[in-house]
Amino acid sequence: MTPLDLLTAIGGTKSLSMLDGFCRALWTDWGAGRLTDEQAQSLSEAIEARRREVRGRDTVAARAPQVAAQARAAGRPSHFPPKRKAARSPNRRASIARRRTLAASGPMPPQLASQFTTGELAALRIVADAVRDRCACILTLGEIAARAGVCVTTARNALRQAAREGLVTIEERRRAKRPNLANVVRIISQEWRSWIERGPKRNSQKPAVAAEGGGCKKTGATDKGSFRTLHGDRVPRGQLSQNALRKTPFGVLLRT
């Protein structure tokens, strides 16, 4: 293709991908010596100018005017939905205090904890508590981050780092055409599991509720002498307390 034919093709192109192809062919011909420096320079400038023209016309307003009109009516500069704002803590001081407290509570052995930051240790403490209670952590990253007082990125980095070090396994639960379920995190480090087992246990038993109607409780000590006497275990009379003598049946006293 002669330089004139190439310049004519560039002027009639309406696609950026075709202009990229012309640019590759231009510099291939220049490297083979079929184009001079001046010709390559002028054609390159023509390609760049045509790119600016094509980009200016290749907009939503030009390709789909009805979509652009709907976006302007909704008060948005673009037809794309606005980006979701990142979640932020309503009380930053409380979040910082919570993450520091969780990190200082000893979620893992010191030799393992030295590989993580304060925020990552706080997130791993939430994971360790879930594993201790349910043998696995099925919380989402957002839940872990909110409870630890960190951002979602910090919680994700903590789990990825723990997985790289061989401390945990992460099982993804993907679903076709539906939102994925939360990942299942399991602790496989024997050293970490032993540390968790030696830690304080959460009391899962509910307090006993008194039966309806109330009840009574004996405040005094059990009178063992009276108990043995009533069940036929004879003891010397002097060892019985006054309470036992008072409660012992009359027939038993006569036989003694």
WOGI-V445827 format. One record per pair of residues at least 6 apart in sequence whose ideal C-beta (glycine too) atoms are under 6 Angstrom apart, sorted by the first residue. I is the first residue (numbers start at 1). J is the second residue. If there is no record, write none. Layout:
# WOGI-V445827
i->I j->J
i->I j->J
This chain:
# WOGI-V445827
i->3 j->39
i->7 j->46
i->10 j->22
i->10 j->46
i->10 j->47
i->10 j->50
i->13 j->19
i->16 j->54
i->19 j->47
i->19 j->50
i->19 j->51
i->22 j->47
i->23 j->47
i->26 j->43
i->29 j->35
i->30 j->40
i->60 j->67
i->60 j->68
i->60 j->79
i->61 j->68
i->67 j->79
i->71 j->79
i->89 j->95
i->95 j->149
i->98 j->149
i->99 j->119
i->99 j->122
i->99 j->148
i->99 j->149
i->99 j->150
i->102 j->122
i->102 j->125
i->102 j->148
i->103 j->118
i->103 j->121
i->103 j->122
i->107 j->121
i->107 j->124
i->107 j->125
i->107 j->128
i->108 j->192
i->108 j->195
i->109 j->191
i->109 j->195
i->113 j->121
i->119 j->150
i->119 j->154
i->120 j->158
i->122 j->148
i->122 j->150
i->123 j->144
i->123 j->148
i->123 j->150
i->123 j->155
i->123 j->158
i->124 j->158
i->126 j->144
i->126 j->147
i->126 j->148
i->127 j->137
i->127 j->185
i->128 j->196
i->130 j->137
i->130 j->139
i->131 j->137
i->131 j->187
i->132 j->196
i->136 j->184
i->136 j->186
i->137 j->185
i->138 j->182
i->138 j->184
i->140 j->182
i->141 j->152
i->141 j->155
i->141 j->156
i->142 j->152
i->144 j->155
i->145 j->151
i->145 j->152
i->145 j->155
i->162 j->168
i->163 j->170
i->167 j->189
i->167 j->192
i->168 j->185
i->168 j->187
i->169 j->186
i->169 j->188
i->170 j->183
i->170 j->185
i->171 j->184
i->172 j->183
i->173 j->181
i->174 j->180
i->187 j->193
i->223 j->241
i->223 j->243
i->223 j->244
i->225 j->235
i->225 j->239
i->225 j->240
i->225 j->241
i->225 j->244
i->226 j->244
i->226 j->247
i->228 j->235
i->229 j->248
